Amino acid sequence: VKVDTKVGCGDARDVICDMVEKVGGDILVMGSHGYGLIK
């Protein structure tokens, strides 16, 4: 499995959409603040 990590800065709605279009991956996995487990 190939994994690429990307970090963006700005308004989340715009940054996420722009990054998905730019990368063109098959799946998007995002974390939050790291205060808990991924659900």
Backbone as CSV, one residue per row, in Angstrom:
resi,resn,N_x,N_y,N_z,CA_x,CA_y,CA_z,C_x,C_y,C_z
1,VAL,0.849,-1.169,0.000,0.000,0.000,0.000,0.891,1.227,0.000
2,LYS,0.692,2.086,-0.982,1.440,3.338,-1.041,0.677,4.402,-0.253
3,VAL,1.389,5.097,0.604,0.781,6.132,1.441,1.545,7.428,1.257
4,ASP,0.821,8.517,1.050,1.399,9.858,0.992,0.750,10.684,2.092
5,THR,1.558,11.438,2.801,1.049,12.319,3.851,1.114,13.754,3.359
6,LYS,0.018,14.462,3.490,-0.054,15.860,3.074,-0.573,16.693,4.237
7,VAL,-0.047,17.884,4.383,-0.523,18.823,5.393,-0.874,20.114,4.680
8,GLY,-2.069,20.623,4.943,-2.494,21.865,4.320,-2.795,22.908,5.374
9,CYS,-2.845,24.145,4.934,-3.119,25.253,5.837,-4.144,26.171,5.184
10,GLY,-5.130,26.582,5.955,-6.148,27.480,5.434,-7.529,26.992,5.832
11,ASP,-8.527,27.491,5.149,-9.902,27.081,5.398,-10.050,25.611,4.998
12,ALA,-10.447,24.774,5.955,-10.479,23.327,5.727,-11.316,22.943,4.515
13,ARG,-12.443,23.608,4.300,-13.303,23.262,3.164,-12.568,23.431,1.850
14,ASP,-11.829,24.501,1.718,-11.102,24.766,0.479,-9.860,23.895,0.348
15,VAL,-9.107,23.777,1.431,-7.844,23.038,1.389,-8.084,21.563,1.097
16,ILE,-9.079,20.962,1.737,-9.366,19.547,1.514,-9.779,19.307,0.071
17,CYS,-10.688,20.105,-0.447,-11.139,19.938,-1.833,-10.001,20.147,-2.821
18,ASP,-9.194,21.166,-2.606,-8.060,21.431,-3.496,-7.053,20.291,-3.468
19,MET,-6.772,19.766,-2.282,-5.790,18.694,-2.148,-6.284,17.414,-2.812
20,VAL,-7.556,17.091,-2.643,-8.113,15.889,-3.269,-8.020,15.996,-4.788
21,GLU,-8.347,17.145,-5.339,-8.240,17.335,-6.789,-6.795,17.235,-7.253
22,LYS,-5.876,17.816,-6.498,-4.461,17.828,-6.866,-3.854,16.430,-6.828
23,VAL,-4.140,15.670,-5.779,-3.534,14.352,-5.582,-4.233,13.281,-6.416
24,GLY,-5.556,13.344,-6.497,-6.301,12.371,-7.285,-6.211,10.954,-6.749
25,GLY,-6.168,10.790,-5.434,-6.050,9.467,-4.828,-7.359,8.695,-4.848
26,ASP,-7.279,7.435,-4.428,-8.449,6.571,-4.381,-9.207,6.675,-3.064
27,ILE,-8.525,7.117,-2.014,-9.155,7.207,-0.697,-8.533,8.376,0.069
28,LEU,-9.328,8.998,0.908,-8.864,10.111,1.736,-9.062,9.733,3.199
29,VAL,-7.988,9.750,3.980,-8.058,9.464,5.409,-7.538,10.689,6.140
30,MET,-8.328,11.211,7.067,-7.935,12.416,7.789,-7.957,12.159,9.284
31,GLY,-7.062,12.805,9.984,-7.059,12.774,11.440,-7.597,14.086,11.965
32,SER,-7.736,14.150,13.275,-8.192,15.397,13.883,-7.070,15.947,14.746
33,HIS,-7.378,16.331,15.945,-6.382,16.935,16.820,-5.499,15.916,17.520
34,GLY,-5.820,14.645,17.403,-5.027,13.612,18.042,-5.356,13.384,19.502
35,TYR,-6.525,13.840,19.931,-6.905,13.695,21.334,-7.579,12.356,21.632
36,GLY,-7.911,11.607,20.591,-8.607,10.347,20.826,-8.331,9.346,19.727
37,LEU,-9.022,8.224,19.792,-8.851,7.163,18.809,-9.609,7.483,17.533
38,ILE,-9.113,6.955,16.423,-9.841,7.070,15.155,-11.060,6.174,15.249
39,LYS,-12.213,6.680,14.849,-13.457,5.902,14.912,-13.974,5.666,13.515
